[in-house]
């Protein structure tokens, strides 16, 4: 089943509630459990991977350019 199309990504993270977070260029997109796509963050360092903590409180992603950094943002 095709769930989402059109968001450029290398990786994604799934939160406990089924929400998907997708790093895409300098944005992080959000896909609801029903498939609704929205922009979650804009103008953030480009990252290829993301993950959500087991408790669903934090989204982490690693940056690509320059010295790599591990960044996080609160989800709740």
PQR file of N, CA, C, O and H, with PARSE charges and radii, in Angstrom:
ATOM      1  N   UNK A   1       0.839  -1.173   0.000 -0.4000 1.5000
ATOM      2  CA  UNK A   1       0.000   0.000   0.000 -0.0000 2.0000
ATOM      3  C   UNK A   1       0.889   1.242   0.000  0.5500 1.7000
ATOM      4  O   UNK A   1       1.765   1.371   0.854 -0.5500 1.4000
ATOM      5  N   UNK A   2       0.677   2.138  -0.929 -0.4000 1.5000
ATOM      6  CA  UNK A   2       1.383   3.409  -0.956 -0.0000 2.0000
ATOM      7  C   UNK A   2       0.827   4.294   0.150  0.5500 1.7000
ATOM      8  O   UNK A   2      -0.380   4.526   0.227 -0.5500 1.4000
ATOM      9  H   UNK A   2      -0.035   2.033  -1.623  0.4000 1.0000
ATOM     10  N   UNK A   3       1.719   4.785   1.008 -0.4000 1.5000
ATOM     11  CA  UNK A   3       1.266   5.585   2.144 -0.0000 2.0000
ATOM     12  C   UNK A   3       1.505   7.064   1.938  0.5500 1.7000
ATOM     13  O   UNK A   3       0.685   7.882   2.357 -0.5500 1.4000
ATOM     14  H   UNK A   3       2.699   4.597   0.946  0.4000 1.0000
ATOM     15  N   UNK A   4       2.614   7.434   1.299 -0.4000 1.5000
ATOM     16  CA  UNK A   4       2.943   8.837   1.060 -0.0000 2.0000
ATOM     17  C   UNK A   4       3.810   8.909  -0.178  0.5500 1.7000
ATOM     18  O   UNK A   4       4.579   7.989  -0.458 -0.5500 1.4000
ATOM     19  H   UNK A   4       3.280   6.770   0.958  0.4000 1.0000
ATOM     20  N   UNK A   5       3.692   9.998  -0.923 -0.4000 1.5000
ATOM     21  CA  UNK A   5       4.472  10.167  -2.137 -0.0000 2.0000
ATOM     22  C   UNK A   5       4.859  11.628  -2.291  0.5500 1.7000
ATOM     23  O   UNK A   5       4.069  12.519  -1.980 -0.5500 1.4000
ATOM     24  H   UNK A   5       3.067  10.745  -0.696  0.4000 1.0000
ATOM     25  N   UNK A   6       6.072  11.878  -2.772 -0.4000 1.5000
ATOM     26  CA  UNK A   6       6.463  13.236  -3.083 -0.0000 2.0000
ATOM     27  C   UNK A   6       7.406  13.893  -2.095  0.5500 1.7000
ATOM     28  O   UNK A   6       7.905  14.984  -2.371 -0.5500 1.4000
ATOM     29  H   UNK A   6       6.714  11.154  -3.025  0.4000 1.0000
ATOM     30  N   UNK A   7       7.672  13.273  -0.952 -0.4000 1.5000
ATOM     31  CA  UNK A   7       8.612  13.831   0.016 -0.0000 2.0000
ATOM     32  C   UNK A   7       9.950  13.139  -0.200  0.5500 1.7000
ATOM     33  O   UNK A   7      10.046  11.916  -0.097 -0.5500 1.4000
ATOM     34  H   UNK A   7       7.267  12.387  -0.727  0.4000 1.0000
ATOM     35  N   UNK A   8      10.984  13.922  -0.501 -0.4000 1.5000
ATOM     36  CA  UNK A   8      12.322  13.353  -0.713 -0.0000 2.0000
ATOM     37  C   UNK A   8      12.918  12.972   0.632  0.5500 1.7000
ATOM     38  O   UNK A   8      12.972  13.786   1.554 -0.5500 1.4000
ATOM     39  H   UNK A   8      10.906  14.915  -0.585  0.4000 1.0000
ATOM     40  N   UNK A   9      13.369  11.721   0.737 -0.4000 1.5000
ATOM     41  CA  UNK A   9      13.905  11.261   2.017 -0.0000 2.0000
ATOM     42  C   UNK A   9      14.900  10.129   1.833  0.5500 1.7000
ATOM     43  O   UNK A   9      14.875   9.418   0.829 -0.5500 1.4000
ATOM     44  H   UNK A   9      13.326  11.060  -0.011  0.4000 1.0000
ATOM     45  N   UNK A  10      15.770   9.973   2.812 -0.4000 1.5000
ATOM     46  CA  UNK A  10      16.649   8.814   2.908 -0.0000 2.0000
ATOM     47  C   UNK A  10      16.172   7.894   4.031  0.5500 1.7000
ATOM     48  O   UNK A  10      16.422   6.689   4.004 -0.5500 1.4000
ATOM     49  H   UNK A  10      15.790  10.550   3.628  0.4000 1.0000
ATOM     50  N   UNK A  11      15.493   8.466   5.007 -0.4000 1.5000
ATOM     51  CA  UNK A  11      15.124   7.727   6.206 -0.0000 2.0000
ATOM     52  C   UNK A  11      13.904   8.391   6.831  0.5500 1.7000
ATOM     53  O   UNK A  11      13.497   9.475   6.414 -0.5500 1.4000
ATOM     54  H   UNK A  11      15.290   9.445   5.029  0.4000 1.0000
ATOM     55  N   UNK A  12      13.334   7.744   7.817 -0.4000 1.5000
ATOM     56  CA  UNK A  12      12.191   8.314   8.535 -0.0000 2.0000
ATOM     57  C   UNK A  12      12.125   7.684   9.916  0.5500 1.7000
ATOM     58  O   UNK A  12      12.795   6.689  10.191 -0.5500 1.4000
ATOM     59  H   UNK A  12      13.665   6.863   8.156  0.4000 1.0000
ATOM     60  N   UNK A  13      11.313   8.274  10.778 -0.4000 1.5000
ATOM     61  CA  UNK A  13      11.104   7.747  12.126 -0.0000 2.0000
ATOM     62  C   UNK A  13       9.607   7.663  12.383  0.5500 1.7000
ATOM     63  O   UNK A  13       8.838   8.511  11.930 -0.5500 1.4000
ATOM     64  H   UNK A  13      10.769   9.083  10.555  0.4000 1.0000
ATOM     65  N   UNK A  14       9.208   6.642  13.106 -0.4000 1.5000
ATOM     66  CA  UNK A  14       7.788   6.454  13.429 -0.0000 2.0000
ATOM     67  C   UNK A  14       7.603   6.601  14.938  0.5500 1.7000
ATOM     68  O   UNK A  14       8.245   5.902  15.722 -0.5500 1.4000
ATOM     69  H   UNK A  14       9.832   5.952  13.473  0.4000 1.0000
ATOM     70  N   UNK A  15       6.729   7.504  15.331 -0.4000 1.5000
ATOM     71  CA  UNK A  15       6.418   7.733  16.742 -0.0000 2.0000
ATOM     72  C   UNK A  15       5.454   6.653  17.241  0.5500 1.7000
ATOM     73  O   UNK A  15       4.810   5.982  16.434 -0.5500 1.4000
ATOM     74  H   UNK A  15       6.207   8.071  14.694  0.4000 1.0000
ATOM     75  N   UNK A  16       5.350   6.482  18.544 -0.4000 1.5000
ATOM     76  CA  UNK A  16       4.429   5.485  19.102 -0.0000 2.0000
ATOM     77  C   UNK A  16       2.976   5.661  18.650  0.5500 1.7000
ATOM     78  O   UNK A  16       2.230   4.684  18.578 -0.5500 1.4000
ATOM     79  H   UNK A  16       5.872   7.027  19.200  0.4000 1.0000
ATOM     80  N   UNK A  17       2.567   6.904  18.345 -0.4000 1.5000
ATOM     81  CA  UNK A  17       1.186   7.125  17.906 -0.0000 2.0000
ATOM     82  C   UNK A  17       0.991   6.874  16.406  0.5500 1.7000
ATOM     83  O   UNK A  17      -0.113   7.041  15.888 -0.5500 1.4000
ATOM     84  H   UNK A  17       3.173   7.698  18.404  0.4000 1.0000
ATOM     85  N   UNK A  18       2.068   6.471  15.704 -0.4000 1.5000
ATOM     86  CA  UNK A  18       1.972   6.185  14.274 -0.0000 2.0000
ATOM     87  C   UNK A  18       2.354   7.347  13.372  0.5500 1.7000
ATOM     88  O   UNK A  18       2.382   7.185  12.152 -0.5500 1.4000
ATOM     89  H   UNK A  18       2.965   6.335  16.125  0.4000 1.0000
ATOM     90  N   UNK A  19       2.648   8.513  13.934 -0.4000 1.5000
ATOM     91  CA  UNK A  19       3.088   9.656  13.148 -0.0000 2.0000
ATOM     92  C   UNK A  19       4.486   9.379  12.601  0.5500 1.7000
ATOM     93  O   UNK A  19       5.338   8.840  13.307 -0.5500 1.4000
ATOM     94  H   UNK A  19       2.626   8.645  14.925  0.4000 1.0000
ATOM     95  N   UNK A  20       4.720   9.750  11.338 -0.4000 1.5000
ATOM     96  CA  UNK A  20       6.014   9.553  10.700 -0.0000 2.0000
ATOM     97  C   UNK A  20       6.687  10.909  10.548  0.5500 1.7000
ATOM     98  O   UNK A  20       6.056  11.877  10.124 -0.5500 1.4000
ATOM     99  H   UNK A  20       4.028  10.188  10.764  0.4000 1.0000
ATOM    100  N   UNK A  21       7.966  10.977  10.894 -0.4000 1.5000
ATOM    101  CA  UNK A  21       8.764  12.195  10.742 -0.0000 2.0000
ATOM    102  C   UNK A  21       9.846  11.919   9.704  0.5500 1.7000
ATOM    103  O   UNK A  21      10.575  10.932   9.801 -0.5500 1.4000
ATOM    104  H   UNK A  21       8.479  10.190  11.238  0.4000 1.0000
ATOM    105  N   UNK A  22       9.945  12.817   8.690 -0.4000 1.5000
ATOM    106  CA  UNK A  22      10.830  12.594   7.555 -0.0000 2.0000
ATOM    107  C   UNK A  22      11.751  13.794   7.354  0.5500 1.7000
ATOM    108  O   UNK A  22      11.276  14.870   6.993 -0.5500 1.4000
ATOM    109  H   UNK A  22       9.352  13.619   8.611  0.4000 1.0000
ATOM    110  N   UNK A  23      13.072  13.635   7.582 -0.4000 1.5000
ATOM    111  CA  UNK A  23      13.992  14.708   7.218 -0.0000 2.0000
ATOM    112  C   UNK A  23      14.020  14.826   5.696  0.5500 1.7000
ATOM    113  O   UNK A  23      14.177  13.824   4.998 -0.5500 1.4000
ATOM    114  H   UNK A  23      13.458  12.761   7.875  0.4000 1.0000
ATOM    115  N   UNK A  24      13.871  16.031   5.187 -0.4000 1.5000
ATOM    116  CA  UNK A  24      13.841  16.261   3.739 -0.0000 2.0000
ATOM    117  C   UNK A  24      14.489  17.611   3.454  0.5500 1.7000
ATOM    118  O   UNK A  24      13.836  18.650   3.555 -0.5500 1.4000
ATOM    119  H   UNK A  24      13.743  16.844   5.755  0.4000 1.0000
ATOM    120  N   UNK A  25      15.776  17.598   3.096 -0.4000 1.5000
ATOM    121  CA  UNK A  25      16.495  18.849   2.893 -0.0000 2.0000
ATOM    122  C   UNK A  25      16.625  19.593   4.213  0.5500 1.7000
ATOM    123  O   UNK A  25      17.091  19.035   5.206 -0.5500 1.4000
ATOM    124  H   UNK A  25      16.307  16.754   3.013  0.4000 1.0000
ATOM    125  N   UNK A  26      16.210  20.852   4.218 -0.4000 1.5000
ATOM    126  CA  UNK A  26      16.286  21.654   5.448 -0.0000 2.0000
ATOM    127  C   UNK A  26      14.938  21.700   6.178  0.5500 1.7000
ATOM    128  O   UNK A  26      14.680  22.606   6.971 -0.5500 1.4000
ATOM    129  H   UNK A  26      15.832  21.306   3.412  0.4000 1.0000
ATOM    130  N   UNK A  27      14.101  20.726   5.903 -0.4000 1.5000
ATOM    131  CA  UNK A  27      12.788  20.625   6.555 -0.0000 2.0000
ATOM    132  C   UNK A  27      12.634  19.250   7.178  0.5500 1.7000
ATOM    133  O   UNK A  27      13.317  18.300   6.795 -0.5500 1.4000
ATOM    134  H   UNK A  27      14.311  19.990   5.259  0.4000 1.0000
ATOM    135  N   UNK A  28      11.749  19.158   8.121 -0.4000 1.5000
ATOM    136  CA  UNK A  28      11.308  17.856   8.611 -0.0000 2.0000
ATOM    137  C   UNK A  28       9.809  17.819   8.401  0.5500 1.7000
ATOM    138  O   UNK A  28       9.064  18.647   8.926 -0.5500 1.4000
ATOM    139  H   UNK A  28      11.194  19.930   8.432  0.4000 1.0000
ATOM    140  N   UNK A  29       9.389  16.847   7.627 -0.4000 1.5000
ATOM    141  CA  UNK A  29       7.982  16.696   7.312 -0.0000 2.0000
ATOM    142  C   UNK A  29       7.338  15.730   8.301  0.5500 1.7000
ATOM    143  O   UNK A  29       8.009  14.902   8.918 -0.5500 1.4000
ATOM    144  H   UNK A  29       9.994  16.174   7.201  0.4000 1.0000
ATOM    145  N   UNK A  30       6.033  15.859   8.433 -0.4000 1.5000
ATOM    146  CA  UNK A  30       5.269  15.036   9.367 -0.0000 2.0000
ATOM    147  C   UNK A  30       4.118  14.401   8.583  0.5500 1.7000
ATOM    148  O   UNK A  30       3.402  15.086   7.853 -0.5500 1.4000
ATOM    149  H   UNK A  30       5.489  16.531   7.933  0.4000 1.0000
ATOM    150  N   UNK A  31       3.950  13.099   8.740 -0.4000 1.5000
ATOM    151  CA  UNK A  31       2.853  12.383   8.094 -0.0000 2.0000
ATOM    152  C   UNK A  31       2.011  11.763   9.205  0.5500 1.7000
ATOM    153  O   UNK A  31       2.496  10.935   9.976 -0.5500 1.4000
ATOM    154  H   UNK A  31       4.532  12.542   9.333  0.4000 1.0000
ATOM    155  N   UNK A  32       0.758  12.168   9.278 -0.4000 1.5000
ATOM    156  CA  UNK A  32      -0.133  11.659  10.328 -0.0000 2.0000
ATOM    157  C   UNK A  32      -0.463  10.188  10.064  0.5500 1.7000
ATOM    158  O   UNK A  32      -0.233   9.695   8.959 -0.5500 1.4000
ATOM    159  H   UNK A  32       0.364  12.841   8.651  0.4000 1.0000
ATOM    160  N   UNK A  33      -0.993   9.490  11.052 -0.4000 1.5000
ATOM    161  CA  UNK A  33      -1.383   8.097  10.848 -0.0000 2.0000
ATOM    162  C   UNK A  33      -2.432   7.917   9.746  0.5500 1.7000
ATOM    163  O   UNK A  33      -2.599   6.812   9.231 -0.5500 1.4000
ATOM    164  H   UNK A  33      -1.180   9.890  11.949  0.4000 1.0000
ATOM    165  N   UNK A  34      -3.134   8.986   9.380 -0.4000 1.5000
ATOM    166  CA  UNK A  34      -4.113   8.894   8.295 -0.0000 2.0000
ATOM    167  C   UNK A  34      -3.530   9.293   6.946  0.5500 1.7000
ATOM    168  O   UNK A  34      -4.226   9.237   5.932 -0.5500 1.4000
ATOM    169  H   UNK A  34      -2.998   9.884   9.798  0.4000 1.0000
ATOM    170  N   UNK A  35      -2.241   9.702   6.921 -0.4000 1.5000
ATOM    171  CA  UNK A  35      -1.581  10.040   5.672 -0.0000 2.0000
ATOM    172  C   UNK A  35      -1.513  11.515   5.340  0.5500 1.7000
ATOM    173  O   UNK A  35      -1.040  11.878   4.263 -0.5500 1.4000
ATOM    174  H   UNK A  35      -1.676   9.747   7.744  0.4000 1.0000
ATOM    175  N   UNK A  36      -1.975  12.382   6.237 -0.4000 1.5000
ATOM    176  CA  UNK A  36      -1.919  13.832   6.002 -0.0000 2.0000
ATOM    177  C   UNK A  36      -0.490  14.333   6.189  0.5500 1.7000
ATOM    178  O   UNK A  36       0.118  14.114   7.237 -0.5500 1.4000
ATOM    179  H   UNK A  36      -2.359  12.088   7.112  0.4000 1.0000
ATOM    180  N   UNK A  37       0.045  15.010   5.162 -0.4000 1.5000
ATOM    181  CA  UNK A  37       1.422  15.498   5.182 -0.0000 2.0000
ATOM    182  C   UNK A  37       1.439  16.978   5.559  0.5500 1.7000
ATOM    183  O   UNK A  37       0.665  17.774   5.028 -0.5500 1.4000
ATOM    184  H   UNK A  37      -0.449  15.187   4.311  0.4000 1.0000
ATOM    185  N   UNK A  38       2.336  17.335   6.484 -0.4000 1.5000
ATOM    186  CA  UNK A  38       2.517  18.737   6.866 -0.0000 2.0000
ATOM    187  C   UNK A  38       3.986  18.970   7.182  0.5500 1.7000
ATOM    188  O   UNK A  38       4.749  18.028   7.396 -0.5500 1.4000
ATOM    189  H   UNK A  38       2.966  16.688   6.915  0.4000 1.0000
ATOM    190  N   UNK A  39       4.363  20.224   7.206 -0.4000 1.5000
ATOM    191  CA  UNK A  39       5.731  20.582   7.568 -0.0000 2.0000
ATOM    192  C   UNK A  39       5.822  20.690   9.081  0.5500 1.7000
ATOM    193  O   UNK A  39       5.059  21.431   9.699 -0.5500 1.4000
ATOM    194  H   UNK A  39       3.743  20.989   7.032  0.4000 1.0000
ATOM    195  N   UNK A  40       6.751  19.955   9.680 -0.4000 1.5000
ATOM    196  CA  UNK A  40       6.924  19.981  11.126 -0.0000 2.0000
ATOM    197  C   UNK A  40       7.956  21.031  11.529  0.5500 1.7000
ATOM    198  O   UNK A  40       7.708  21.819  12.441 -0.5500 1.4000
ATOM    199  H   UNK A  40       7.371  19.353   9.178  0.4000 1.0000
ATOM    200  N   UNK A  41       9.123  21.051  10.854 -0.4000 1.5000
ATOM    201  CA  UNK A  41      10.178  22.034  11.109 -0.0000 2.0000
ATOM    202  C   UNK A  41      10.692  22.579   9.789  0.5500 1.7000
ATOM    203  O   UNK A  41      10.680  21.877   8.778 -0.5500 1.4000
ATOM    204  H   UNK A  41       9.325  20.410  10.113  0.4000 1.0000
ATOM    205  N   UNK A  42      11.141  23.823   9.792 -0.4000 1.5000
ATOM    206  CA  UNK A  42      11.722  24.440   8.606 -0.0000 2.0000
ATOM    207  C   UNK A  42      13.047  25.080   8.983  0.5500 1.7000
ATOM    208  O   UNK A  42      13.266  25.474  10.128 -0.5500 1.4000
ATOM    209  H   UNK A  42      11.151  24.393  10.613  0.4000 1.0000
ATOM    210  N   UNK A  43      13.923  25.176   7.995 -0.4000 1.5000
ATOM    211  CA  UNK A  43      15.211  25.832   8.176 -0.0000 2.0000
ATOM    212  C   UNK A  43      16.050  25.167   9.272  0.5500 1.7000
ATOM    213  O   UNK A  43      16.599  25.838  10.146 -0.5500 1.4000
ATOM    214  H   UNK A  43      13.745  24.856   7.065  0.4000 1.0000
ATOM    215  N   UNK A  44      16.135  23.837   9.205 -0.4000 1.5000
ATOM    216  CA  UNK A  44      16.962  23.077  10.136 -0.0000 2.0000
ATOM    217  C   UNK A  44      18.137  22.465   9.365  0.5500 1.7000
ATOM    218  O   UNK A  44      18.043  22.302   8.148 -0.5500 1.4000
ATOM    219  H   UNK A  44      15.689  23.293   8.495  0.4000 1.0000
ATOM    220  N   UNK A  45      19.233  22.127  10.036 -0.4000 1.5000
ATOM    221  CA  UNK A  45      20.355  21.493   9.355 -0.0000 2.0000
ATOM    222  C   UNK A  45      19.929  20.193   8.684  0.5500 1.7000
ATOM    223  O   UNK A  45      19.199  19.387   9.261 -0.5500 1.4000
ATOM    224  H   UNK A  45      19.309  22.260  11.024  0.4000 1.0000
ATOM    225  N   UNK A  46      20.397  20.009   7.467 -0.4000 1.5000
ATOM    226  CA  UNK A  46      20.066  18.844   6.656 -0.0000 2.0000
ATOM    227  C   UNK A  46      20.492  17.557   7.347  0.5500 1.7000
ATOM    228  O   UNK A  46      21.629  17.439   7.803 -0.5500 1.4000
ATOM    229  H   UNK A  46      20.991  20.663   6.999  0.4000 1.0000
ATOM    230  N   UNK A  47      19.601  16.616   7.423 -0.4000 1.5000
ATOM    231  CA  UNK A  47      19.897  15.327   8.028 -0.0000 2.0000
ATOM    232  C   UNK A  47      19.340  14.185   7.212  0.5500 1.7000
ATOM    233  O   UNK A  47      18.329  14.335   6.526 -0.5500 1.4000
ATOM    234  H   UNK A  47      18.677  16.712   7.052  0.4000 1.0000
ATOM    235  N   UNK A  48      20.001  13.041   7.286 -0.4000 1.5000
ATOM    236  CA  UNK A  48      19.571  11.889   6.498 -0.0000 2.0000
ATOM    237  C   UNK A  48      18.781  10.875   7.309  0.5500 1.7000
ATOM    238  O   UNK A  48      18.028  10.084   6.741 -0.5500 1.4000
ATOM    239  H   UNK A  48      20.823  12.919   7.844  0.4000 1.0000
ATOM    240  N   UNK A  49      18.939  10.885   8.615 -0.4000 1.5000
ATOM    241  CA  UNK A  49      18.259   9.886   9.429 -0.0000 2.0000
ATOM    242  C   UNK A  49      17.558  10.553  10.597  0.5500 1.7000
ATOM    243  O   UNK A  49      17.902  11.663  11.002 -0.5500 1.4000
ATOM    244  H   UNK A  49      19.551  11.527   9.077  0.4000 1.0000
ATOM    245  N   UNK A  50      16.577   9.858  11.123 -0.4000 1.5000
ATOM    246  CA  UNK A  50      15.813  10.386  12.256 -0.0000 2.0000
ATOM    247  C   UNK A  50      15.319   9.217  13.099  0.5500 1.7000
ATOM    248  O   UNK A  50      15.171   8.098  12.606 -0.5500 1.4000
ATOM    249  H   UNK A  50      16.297   8.956  10.794  0.4000 1.0000
ATOM    250  N   UNK A  51      15.068   9.490  14.369 -0.4000 1.5000
ATOM    251  CA  UNK A  51      14.423   8.499  15.217 -0.0000 2.0000
ATOM    252  C   UNK A  51      13.688   9.199  16.346  0.5500 1.7000
ATOM    253  O   UNK A  51      14.036  10.305  16.762 -0.5500 1.4000
ATOM    254  H   UNK A  51      15.188  10.399  14.769  0.4000 1.0000
ATOM    255  N   UNK A  52      12.665   8.520  16.822 -0.4000 1.5000
ATOM    256  CA  UNK A  52      11.820   9.019  17.912 -0.0000 2.0000
ATOM    257  C   UNK A  52      12.083   8.139  19.127  0.5500 1.7000
ATOM    258  O   UNK A  52      12.195   6.918  19.010 -0.5500 1.4000
ATOM    259  H   UNK A  52      12.382   7.622  16.485  0.4000 1.0000
ATOM    260  N   UNK A  53      12.181   8.773  20.299 -0.4000 1.5000
ATOM    261  CA  UNK A  53      12.388   7.999  21.521 -0.0000 2.0000
ATOM    262  C   UNK A  53      11.174   7.110  21.798  0.5500 1.7000
ATOM    263  O   UNK A  53      10.065   7.402  21.351 -0.5500 1.4000
ATOM    264  H   UNK A  53      12.091   9.765  20.394  0.4000 1.0000
ATOM    265  N   UNK A  54      11.394   6.040  22.527 -0.4000 1.5000
ATOM    266  CA  UNK A  54      10.328   5.083  22.813 -0.0000 2.0000
ATOM    267  C   UNK A  54       9.128   5.716  23.499  0.5500 1.7000
ATOM    268  O   UNK A  54       7.992   5.284  23.301 -0.5500 1.4000
ATOM    269  H   UNK A  54      12.295   5.802  22.890  0.4000 1.0000
ATOM    270  N   UNK A  55       9.384   6.754  24.315 -0.4000 1.5000
ATOM    271  CA  UNK A  55       8.277   7.417  25.000 -0.0000 2.0000
ATOM    272  C   UNK A  55       7.573   8.453  24.116  0.5500 1.7000
ATOM    273  O   UNK A  55       6.582   9.052  24.535 -0.5500 1.4000
ATOM    274  H   UNK A  55      10.306   7.105  24.476  0.4000 1.0000
ATOM    275  N   UNK A  56       8.080   8.666  22.898 -0.4000 1.5000
ATOM    276  CA  UNK A  56       7.449   9.590  21.955 -0.0000 2.0000
ATOM    277  C   UNK A  56       7.645  11.059  22.275  0.5500 1.7000
ATOM    278  O   UNK A  56       6.942  11.909  21.727 -0.5500 1.4000
ATOM    279  H   UNK A  56       8.885   8.179  22.558  0.4000 1.0000
ATOM    280  N   UNK A  57       8.595  11.377  23.161 -0.4000 1.5000
ATOM    281  CA  UNK A  57       8.773  12.766  23.576 -0.0000 2.0000
ATOM    282  C   UNK A  57       9.804  13.535  22.752  0.5500 1.7000
ATOM    283  O   UNK A  57       9.747  14.764  22.712 -0.5500 1.4000
ATOM    284  H   UNK A  57       9.166  10.686  23.606  0.4000 1.0000
ATOM    285  N   UNK A  58      10.748  12.853  22.091 -0.4000 1.5000
ATOM    286  CA  UNK A  58      11.831  13.528  21.384 -0.0000 2.0000
ATOM    287  C   UNK A  58      12.033  12.961  19.991  0.5500 1.7000
ATOM    288  O   UNK A  58      11.908  11.756  19.770 -0.5500 1.4000
ATOM    289  H   UNK A  58      10.794  11.854  22.123  0.4000 1.0000
ATOM    290  N   UNK A  59      12.346  13.847  19.057 -0.4000 1.5000
ATOM    291  CA  UNK A  59      12.777  13.457  17.714 -0.0000 2.0000
ATOM    292  C   UNK A  59      14.249  13.841  17.602  0.5500 1.7000
ATOM    293  O   UNK A  59      14.615  14.987  17.864 -0.5500 1.4000
ATOM    294  H   UNK A  59      12.447  14.826  19.237  0.4000 1.0000
ATOM    295  N   UNK A  60      15.079  12.901  17.218 -0.4000 1.5000
ATOM    296  CA  UNK A  60      16.514  13.140  17.007 -0.0000 2.0000
ATOM    297  C   UNK A  60      16.832  12.991  15.531  0.5500 1.7000
ATOM    298  O   UNK A  60      16.194  12.201  14.835 -0.5500 1.4000
ATOM    299  H   UNK A  60      14.782  11.971  17.005  0.4000 1.0000
ATOM    300  N   UNK A  61      17.825  13.754  15.040 -0.4000 1.5000
ATOM    301  CA  UNK A  61      18.352  13.541  13.702 -0.0000 2.0000
ATOM    302  C   UNK A  61      19.804  13.978  13.660  0.5500 1.7000
ATOM    303  O   UNK A  61      20.213  14.902  14.363 -0.5500 1.4000
ATOM    304  H   UNK A  61      18.343  14.396  15.606  0.4000 1.0000
ATOM    305  N   UNK A  62      20.570  13.302  12.826 -0.4000 1.5000
ATOM    306  CA  UNK A  62      21.990  13.619  12.651 -0.0000 2.0000
ATOM    307  C   UNK A  62      22.157  14.478  11.409  0.5500 1.7000
ATOM    308  O   UNK A  62      21.517  14.233  10.386 -0.5500 1.4000
ATOM    309  H   UNK A  62      20.238  12.552  12.255  0.4000 1.0000
ATOM    310  N   UNK A  63      23.016  15.484  11.497 -0.4000 1.5000
ATOM    311  CA  UNK A  63      23.238  16.378  10.363 -0.0000 2.0000
ATOM    312  C   UNK A  63      24.264  15.769   9.410  0.5500 1.7000
ATOM    313  O   UNK A  63      25.033  14.884   9.783 -0.5500 1.4000
ATOM    314  H   UNK A  63      23.537  15.683  12.327  0.4000 1.0000
ATOM    315  N   UNK A  64      24.257  16.265   8.165 -0.4000 1.5000
ATOM    316  CA  UNK A  64      25.173  15.763   7.139 -0.0000 2.0000
ATOM    317  C   UNK A  64      26.377  16.670   6.943  0.5500 1.7000
ATOM    318  O   UNK A  64      27.508  16.187   6.906 -0.5500 1.4000
ATOM    319  H   UNK A  64      23.631  16.985   7.861  0.4000 1.0000
ATOM    320  N   UNK A  65      26.160  17.961   6.819 -0.4000 1.5000
ATOM    321  CA  UNK A  65      27.213  18.898   6.414 -0.0000 2.0000
ATOM    322  C   UNK A  65      28.124  19.280   7.571  0.5500 1.7000
ATOM    323  O   UNK A  65      27.721  19.288   8.734 -0.5500 1.4000
ATOM    324  H   UNK A  65      25.241  18.353   6.849  0.4000 1.0000
ATOM    325  N   UNK A  66      29.374  19.599   7.209 -0.4000 1.5000
ATOM    326  CA  UNK A  66      30.327  20.055   8.229 -0.0000 2.0000
ATOM    327  C   UNK A  66      30.554  18.994   9.268  0.5500 1.7000
ATOM    328  O   UNK A  66      30.340  17.811   9.008 -0.5500 1.4000
ATOM    329  H   UNK A  66      29.701  19.592   6.264  0.4000 1.0000
ATOM    330  N   UNK A  67      30.987  19.400  10.448 -0.4000 1.5000
ATOM    331  CA  UNK A  67      31.083  18.402  11.508 -0.0000 2.0000
ATOM    332  C   UNK A  67      29.673  17.925  11.862  0.5500 1.7000
ATOM    333  O   UNK A  67      28.800  18.738  12.167 -0.5500 1.4000
ATOM    334  H   UNK A  67      31.161  20.362  10.659  0.4000 1.0000
ATOM    335  N   UNK A  68      29.453  16.628  11.824 -0.4000 1.5000
ATOM    336  CA  UNK A  68      28.127  16.084  12.126 -0.0000 2.0000
ATOM    337  C   UNK A  68      27.699  16.452  13.523  0.5500 1.7000
ATOM    338  O   UNK A  68      28.505  16.490  14.452 -0.5500 1.4000
ATOM    339  H   UNK A  68      30.162  15.968  11.577  0.4000 1.0000
ATOM    340  N   UNK A  69      26.405  16.725  13.656 -0.4000 1.5000
ATOM    341  CA  UNK A  69      25.817  17.030  14.954 -0.0000 2.0000
ATOM    342  C   UNK A  69      24.615  16.137  15.157  0.5500 1.7000
ATOM    343  O   UNK A  69      23.986  15.705  14.191 -0.5500 1.4000
ATOM    344  H   UNK A  69      25.750  16.694  12.900  0.4000 1.0000
ATOM    345  N   UNK A  70      24.296  15.859  16.394 -0.4000 1.5000
ATOM    346  CA  UNK A  70      23.076  15.156  16.750 -0.0000 2.0000
ATOM    347  C   UNK A  70      22.133  16.187  17.359  0.5500 1.7000
ATOM    348  O   UNK A  70      22.433  16.786  18.391 -0.5500 1.4000
ATOM    349  H   UNK A  70      24.807  16.210  17.179  0.4000 1.0000
ATOM    350  N   UNK A  71      20.993  16.386  16.709 -0.4000 1.5000
ATOM    351  CA  UNK A  71      20.028  17.395  17.156 -0.0000 2.0000
ATOM    352  C   UNK A  71      18.759  16.712  17.645  0.5500 1.7000
ATOM    353  O   UNK A  71      18.470  15.572  17.280 -0.5500 1.4000
ATOM    354  H   UNK A  71      20.749  15.899  15.870  0.4000 1.0000
ATOM    355  N   UNK A  72      18.001  17.430  18.481 -0.4000 1.5000
ATOM    356  CA  UNK A  72      16.722  16.897  18.945 -0.0000 2.0000
ATOM    357  C   UNK A  72      15.719  18.020  19.111  0.5500 1.7000
ATOM    358  O   UNK A  72      16.080  19.185  19.283 -0.5500 1.4000
ATOM    359  H   UNK A  72      18.236  18.356  18.778  0.4000 1.0000
ATOM    360  N   UNK A  73      14.456  17.645  19.054 -0.4000 1.5000
ATOM    361  CA  UNK A  73      13.359  18.586  19.281 -0.0000 2.0000
ATOM    362  C   UNK A  73      12.260  17.839  20.045  0.5500 1.7000
ATOM    363  O   UNK A  73      12.029  16.650  19.823 -0.5500 1.4000
ATOM    364  H   UNK A  73      14.163  16.700  18.914  0.4000 1.0000
ATOM    365  N   UNK A  74      11.602  18.546  20.927 -0.4000 1.5000
ATOM    366  CA  UNK A  74      10.505  17.956  21.687 -0.0000 2.0000
ATOM    367  C   UNK A  74       9.300  17.741  20.788  0.5500 1.7000
ATOM    368  O   UNK A  74       8.994  18.583  19.944 -0.5500 1.4000
ATOM    369  H   UNK A  74      11.789  19.512  21.107  0.4000 1.0000
ATOM    370  N   UNK A  75       8.618  16.621  20.964 -0.4000 1.5000
ATOM    371  CA  UNK A  75       7.413  16.328  20.195 -0.0000 2.0000
ATOM    372  C   UNK A  75       6.146  16.642  20.961  0.5500 1.7000
ATOM    373  O   UNK A  75       5.092  16.792  20.342 -0.5500 1.4000
ATOM    374  H   UNK A  75       8.866  15.937  21.650  0.4000 1.0000
ATOM    375  N   UNK A  76       6.198  16.749  22.269 -0.4000 1.5000
ATOM    376  CA  UNK A  76       4.995  17.005  23.060 -0.0000 2.0000
ATOM    377  C   UNK A  76       5.198  18.177  23.952  0.5500 1.7000
ATOM    378  O   UNK A  76       4.293  18.549  24.699 -0.5500 1.4000
ATOM    379  H   UNK A  76       7.054  16.628  22.771  0.4000 1.0000
TER
END
